[in-house]
Amino acid sequence: MTGRVYSALAERDREFGPFIRAPQAHSGEWRHWHLKRDEQNIAWLLMDKADTSTNVLSEELLRELDAILDQLGGDKPKALVIRSAKDNGFCMGADITQFRDLDTREQAIEKLSEAHRVAQKLVDLACPTIAVIHGAALGGGLELALCCDYRLAVPGAKFGTPEVQLGLHPGLGATMRLPALIPPIDAMTMMLTGKNMHDSKAKALGLVDQLVEERHVAAAVSAAGNGEIDRSEQKAWNSKPFEHALARQLAGKRMRSQAASKAPPEHYPAPQALIELWEEHADDPQTMLREEVESFARLLQTPTSQNLVRVFFLREKLKAQGKPEKNDSHDLPELRHIHVIGAGKMGGDIAGWCALQGLRVSLFDMRPEMIAKAVGNAAQLCKSKHLSPAETREVLDRLIPDLANDGIGRADLVIEAVPEDLEIKRKVYADVEARLKPGAILATNTSSIQLEQLREGLKSPERLVGIHFFNPVAKMQLVEVVAHDQASASTLAQARSFAGLIDRLPTPVSSAPGFLVNRALTPYLVEAICLLDEGVDAEAIDQVALDFGMPMGPVELADQVGLDICLDVAAMLRERLDNEQPATPDWFRRKVEDDELGRKTGKGLYSWKDGQAQKRDKFEPAPEDTLDRLILPMLNACQACLRERVIEDADLLDGAMIFATGFAPFRGGPMHYARARGTAEVKSRLEELEAKHGKRFSPDPGWSSNPTSSE
């Protein structure tokens, strides 16, 4: 058990006397739970999933809970408290690994029904039940808390139902219990979006009965056990109408429209299934629970859910890249101080994000106004993360303006984020290398310049690594960790560890033109320009990509990235890869020359207003082969990156493309999509496009050897 929980137990020990071990609870009897009773006969049941740092609801954990509830039913305590023995939160939800064992709908129904039986046993326990929540209570963790009579939250707690991100809806009773507890529209919004709810809003809506400082948890539990917590407030007046089917149907119609605009039902069926459940069965709790099980089991067998569960594990695989190997864990220096050179958009945001994640950061730029702007952006970031004024001040105190560039000599990691100019970067390195302290590493945020060029002139090239963030830094989870053949293993391991430390997903790639993401994304954007050059409407091109499942179309994306950057990256790849990419149209070059660069200048391929591309509602449809012309060049570049070992693993590639480009998650990643479609069919289709449109569609040799399976 962790310090947080021991502290709470010790507080109760001081107030109410020593704990008395329940006669039935023997040391070692439960692998995942600790059960004790205090002098007031309140049972404290601590969830402590064995062999992991995070609580998740596994079949074995629920089986033990079932047996514990049987014991408590036979020897009833005054009250039951359920809380986590983990410092990092209450419970993160179901054990997703066990989803892979459910091969049929019938198996899923059987397992879910058993879990529902245990949950109902908790609901029916003949004593007050109290969930004490610190950190995150997500998915099944929140559903377990919903089975309790009271929910007490320590400030900083957060609540969520993220199942929609797996192509599912809640499956342990939340579809019934959450709308019955808080205003139904808020409950449905929470389940449909998968967004977390912070402690203050949870308290305001009635999801939480009290917000309690850790030192007062014991007293609050005693009050709940004695029935002294005031629960006289009724549900909001605006909940009443939804007790009637007609009101739910009217609200459901609007929900359907809103959900479909962000998650088309042909790709993401779960939101529509959830709305249907609520519309039809919200007035009959027992039927609602039975139908929830049936609906969840159906969704679990859909390709969408299976691919989104795959994406969950891809994310876990990327996260694992940021954890040091066992042999390296004691050898890697601790990264405490980061120094960022360049306070432009990328450098300033990198510095702000690192400070938010608890690191001390010094930020250099020759222009004081750029540093001031970066500090202001960091303050806005804190606000968007719902930090208190005191917490915001702590973050800003860690972000140190450094006009003298003195942070170089104190930093464990120096990140260069100056403009994409080889000579400028080399001049920076000449100054930095002479001042780096022993053991410190030098990282570049370059998006396109190969490290073999950047390392020229360095006395210790083994200390250089690429750490390529994507824009916007606070939203884009992926970071490419770029290796070159003279980088030391320690430098690369530190870079990956740094990405994990700041809650990013590190993807190891080799130094090659465009690395992975830009190399794969550029042909997609270039083909959109070719289609525009042929007279196809921009809106039609984007609509084809949106219908495929991309988060935005390639024309809008080019405007978001910046037409100047697109032009430079395409020219670099054309030169260094010596491929058959078409020449950039003159009209496109003129746009760049005329400073029509996209969103950042208000005009590009679209006109922009208030951050939104101004699109026409009516346009001519795109040619039938548009989808393949857009997507297959991206797949072809991904295959080339695998063949050339720019990235070693097709799974890592799929994860990188999903988290960096938004490649349709429900399709499982570009190489997974290629396998599902058939690599022979992909190769054949590329050959057809090559015959019709030119050598830029020439299939990569890797398709013939078909090295798309994961290692």
C-alpha angles and dihedrals in degrees: 000000000000134000094258094058095039087054092054092045091048090052090053090045090057093049102039107020132255122332118258114215111233110249090234096051112084123184109267094013092117124042096197105029140054117206125194137156126215130215091274089056092249109149116223112203113188120197110220112163107210123242095012137082093224132058117240129166107252127175091253093049091052091046089055091047089053091055093045091052089051089054093048090048089057094046103029117209123211087251139344122232119196118192140142126269089201119096093216099064151302103281133324095212136257124357096258092194089071091059088074090062093060102089098166138038089242092057090050092050091050094051094042092048090053091051089049090052091056092046091052090050088058091048091051097046107131097233135061111284121206128190113203108199130195123167118355127357102183136166111330089007091063090043090056089051090049088061090063125087094231135028118201116185131199111223110271094039118138133196133203149156103216096167091111087069087064093049091260142097126227112298107186100068105289093117086067104027101044097055088043091056105040132025105300096231090055091046093050092046089052092051096040096050101035089220120150123246119219125225100261094051091045089055093047092052095045098249087119122042096201140004105222131185111234092249090057098047094100093052092047091051090051090050092050091048089052092048092246098130109102110237096163094117110105126216114282117281089244091065094066099074092058091066084081123075095225093058091048091050092051092048091043091056090058092044090053092053093048093046093047091053090061102025113028107218092228087064101028112032098169099084092053091047091052093050090050091052092052095044095050106033112022091106092056110055098187094048089046091056093048092047091047089060093048093047094046091050091051093049092048090063095051120107088237094059094041091052094045090050085052089053089053090058092044087057091050089051091052091047089053090061087069094056115088119241114256091252091050101042095089096039101055115095115239113254108225106144124046122189118199121198112205124035097208122123095293100034094045093048092046089053092048093049092050091050090050089054092056103264126130108243132188116197125202130194131148089230113070091199090062091055090047090052091050091052090050090051090050090054090052090049090055090051091051089053091054094243118167120243090258093050091047090053090052091053093048091047088059091053104080122192107224113187091165094055089230092141090081092079095048101041127103089203128025116198118198113208103165124134120300095265119125096212094047090052093048091052089052091050093050089057096041100047094057090054103040114118118236112283095017119126133217119224131188125208092205114149098198116007113101116239091229086070096042095051094059109116095020116128091206107032089165087077094059122096137160118242103180115191123190128227124285092036096197093054105034108083099191126090122182111220103204121207131195128191095260097048113112121240089240092054092051092046091050091050092051091045090051091054090052091046091059094046097256129130111247117211116191111222134163126244104269133135107296090356106233112309101042092043092053096040099047098069088053091054094041092054090052088056089050090053091049089050089054090055100258112149115255091227091053092052092049093047091057090055092045091051088053089055105260114145091235136001123263095248093055090042091054089054090049093050093044126255091240091057092045090052093049095046093046091050091048093050092045090053100042100038094041089217131153099259112152121253115265111261116252092237090058092051090049090055090056092046090050091051093247092141102152131254096357092060098033095247136060129116084340131026112248131215127177090349094306129113110239105231132180119243094216124050141143115272119255122252116277094251094053096103094053091043089057103038105034095060087055091050090046091054090048090053090050090052090053093047092049091044093238080143123017103213133050090212092055088048092052091048092048093051093047095049097039103038104019092241103189100288094202088063092060098236135310098283092043088052089050091052092047091049092043123259091231089055091048091052092047092049091050089053090053091050090047091055091050104036109019146266095308085084094053106137115248113247088240091076090067093055089039098215093170100115117102120259 
